[in-house]
Amino acid sequence: MDGAELAATLKMEDAVRAIEDAIRDGLDPAADIPRSAVRLRNGHALLMPSEDHSRIGLKVAMVADGVPDRGALRIQATYLVFDADSLALTAMLDGTELTRIRTAAVSMAAIRPALPRLQTGANVVVFGSGPQALAHIDALSSTLPFGIASLTVAVRGVVSENERLGDQDALCLSSDSAELRDRLQTADVVVAATTAREPLFDDLHVGLQPVVIAVGSHEPGARELPSGLLRRSLVVVEDVETSRREAGDIIQAIDEGALDPHDIVSLASVVSAAVPIPAGCPYVFKSTGMSWEDLVVANAALARPNRDPGGS
């Protein structure tokens, strides 16, 4: 299944529901097989296996260092699906498109419990303009209860200009502009989807109770969010132990004394409504990406009509 077919086969809402249903049916992210990273000359390779009762999935992802050449993607991946009993290869999917869909789907599943705090169209600020930034804009437009009222995209070194991003009109601003800081102060939803290694903004620039999504980093030495924001937020992660191994935003906030590890909340806890969502504070979802997510979304795509080549 190539990228175009995968995108046409699986709607975002179906992918979000697949993530939610898997968790509510008892999937434990903590039991997932840890991924492996292999250092390469110009980046690194990620090997991400996962297994359920009928299938084994393996994503091989290449992550380029820095900003890739024009026309190249920072993350390129292939996804292999095997029968869990015979171990025979049964399907191959475009792993790059699968990653794009599943990352945004996991974010939407994570923030949906906090969305009742939004009673009107949301003011959205997005840091980054790559595939994940665009995927999250599209996902938010279909997930936010009253849609997107305004969209601001922060990009390094770009002078203010209006652009059309997906179905949304966006104001593109330089990431260090005063106007961006003003818009960040009144943002209802903030998305960080960049290659930054240091915080993208100061905690003082963020309002009292935005919903914040950070998906750009998965290394201990890289973060997009300031520790001060995590100090005053409900912090949600896919799996607490995984985040303490891989998520620089979490690791560095703990090291700086801004975040108590016992206060971190798992994705399963909020999706299953085991943890109440407090009002009056920011709601932060920090994602590192996990192997089970790819398999859940791949299964959802393969289960569509005429798309079930392996397992039930």
N, C-alpha and C positions, 0 to 999 in steps of 0.2 A: 504494500500500500504506500504510494508515494505521498509527498506532502500535500499536494492539491486534493487528492482523494481523501486523505485523512481529515483535512479541514472541512471538506464538503460532507463527509460521513458523520462527523461528531460535532453537534452543537455545544456551545460552552455550557449551557444549562444542563445538558446530559452529562458532561464531564464533572461538573460540580456535584450533581446528584450522585454520581458514581462514587466520588470521594466520601460524601456524607453517608451514603448507604453502607459502604464498606466499613467505616468506623462504627456505625450504629449496629452493624451485624457482628461486631466483635474483633475486627482487625486491630492488632496491637502494633503500632509503629515501632515500639521499643524492641519488638522481636524480629525486625527486619534485618537482613544480612548487611553488615557495614560495607560501604563502597570502598574501593581502593583507588588511590591516586598514584600515577606513575609520572615522574618528572621527565620532560622532553626538552630538546634544545630551545624550541620556540614556544613552549607552553607546557601543558600536561594532559595526560589521558585519564579519564575517569572510567572505571569498570563498575557497573552498578547492577548486580544480580538481585532477583527477588523470586519468591516461590509461593504459590497457593496450591489448593487441592488438585488443580487440573493443569496448570501451566507453570513454566519457568520463563522468566523474562530476563534478558541481559542487554543493558544499554552500554554501548561503547561510545564515549563522548570525547571529542578533542576540543580543548579550551585554549585558545591562543592568548599569548601574553600581550598586554597593551592594547592599542587600537589596531585592528587588522587593516590590511590594504583595502582600498576602495573596492567595493563589490564582494569582499570576503566577509564571512560570518565569524564572530568571535567563538561561538559554540557550534560545532557540527557533530552530528551523532547518527548512529544506526541502532535500531532496536530489533533484537532477535527473540522469537518466541518458540519455546520447545514444549513438547508434550511432557508432563510431569512423570508419567510412568515409563514410556519408552525412551525418553530423552531425545526424540527425533525433532528436527527442526520443522516447524509447521507454518511459520509466518515471518515476514520481514517488514518492518514499518520504518518510515522516515523518522529517525529519532530526533532530528532537529525540530520538526513540526510537533512531534509528540511532546517534547520538552516545553515548547511554547504554550501548548494547550494546557498541559497538566500543571505547570507552575501557576498560571493565572487561575486555574480551577481550584487549586489548593488554597490560594489566597482568598478567593471568594467564599469557599467553605469556612475558612477561618474567621472572616470578618462578618459573615451573615448574622451571627448572634448579636453583634453590636449595632446593627443597622437600624433597629427601632429608635435609636436616639436621633436619627435624621428624619425630620418632619417636613422638609421641603427639598427641592433640588439641591444637590451637593456642589459646593465649590471644591474642585479637585486640583491639586498641584502634583505634577509628576516630574521627578528628576530622571532625566535620560530620554533618549528618543530612539533606542534600539528595539529589537523584536519584542523583548519582554515589556518594555514601556508601552508599546503599541498594543500588545496582547492584553495588558491590564486595563488600558483605556477602553478597549472593546468589551472586556468582561464587565467592567464597572457600569458601562452604559446599559447593560442588560440586567444587572444585578441590583443596583441601587434602587430603593423603593420608589423614589421620585426622579430618578435619572440624574444627569449631570447638568447643573445650572451654568457653571463656568469651568473652563479647562485652561490651566496654565502649565506650560512645559518648560522646565529649566534645562538649559543646555550651555555648556561652557563656551564662552566667547561669542555668543550669537546676539546680534542686535535685535531689539524688539520687532516682531513681525507676526502677522496672522497667517496661520496655515490650516489646512484641512487634514486632520488625522483621523482616519477611519470615517466614522459618521459625525465626528465632532469638529467644531471650529475651535482652534486653540490659539492662545496668545503665547508666543515663544519669547522667553526672556533669558538674559544672561544670568547664570547662577549666582553672580555676585552683585546683582542690581538691587537698588533700594525698593523698586516696585515689586520685585519678587518677594522680598522680605514682608512687605505689606500684605501681599496675597497669601503668603504662608501663614500669617497671623490669623487670617479669617478662613483658612482652609478647613473643610469638613473631613476630607480624605487626602492623605499624602502618600504617594508611592515613590519609593527609592529603588531604581532599577539601573544601576550604574556600575562602573568598574572602579569606583572610588575606594581608596584605602583609609581615608580619614573622613570624619563626619561632614556631611554635606551642608549642614546649617547649625546654628546655635540653638540650644534649647529655648532661649528666651524668645526666639522668633516664632515658636509654635504656640497655638492657642491652648485653651483649657481642656478640651475633650475631643480632639480629632481622632479619626481612625487612621492608623499608620501601617503601611505595608513595606517591608524591606526585603528584597529578593536578590540584590546584586552581588552579595559576597558569600563565600562559603569557606573562608580561610581564617584561622585564628588571628592573623595579623592585619586583617582588613575589616573595616566597618563603614557603614553609611550613616548611622544614627549617633547622636551625642549621648553620653552616659546620663546626663541630667534628665533627658526625656524618659529614659527607662526607669529612673529613680521614682518618677511620679506617675507611672503608667501601670496598667494591667498588661503584663508581657506574656504573649502566647507563642509557643514554638511547636513544631511537629512532634519532637520528642526531646525531653529535657536533657538526657545524657548526651544525645547526639549534638544538641546545641552547645553544650559545655565542651565538646571536643572540637567542633568545627566553626561555630558562629562567632566571628570576631566581635560583633556588636554585643553579644552576651558575655563572652569571655572577658573582654576588656572592661565592661561595666561592673562585673563581679570583682575583678582585680582592683578597680578603683574605688570599691566600697559603695558603689551606687545601686547595686542590685543584689538582693539576697537570693541565693539559688533556690531556697525553699519557697520563694514567692513566684517562681516561674510556673506557668500553667501550660498544660499540654493541649494540643489540638483536639484530642479525643475528649477531654474534659469539657471544652466549650461546645463542641458539636453535639455531644450527648446531653448538654444542659446540666452536667454535674456541678459546674462552677457557675454561680450567678455573675452577671456582668454589672459591675458597679457603674453608677453615673458620676459625672463630675471629674473624671480623669481620662487621659488619653488611653486608647486601646491600641496596643502595638502587636503586630504579628511579624515575627522574624522567621523567615524561611531559609533553610539551607538546601532544600531539595533532597528527597529520599527515594530509594529504589522502588518501594512499594507503590508509590504514586504513579510511576510509569506503568507498572503492571496493571493497576486498577483501571487506568484510563485506556490502556491498550485493550484490555478485556472489553471495556464498554464499546470501543470502536469495532472490535471483531465480532461482537454480539449483534451488531446492526444487521438488517436483512441481507442475506447472501454473503455475510462476512464473518464466518465462524469456522475457520479451517482447522482449529485444534482444540480439543476439549469441549466441555459443555459450558 
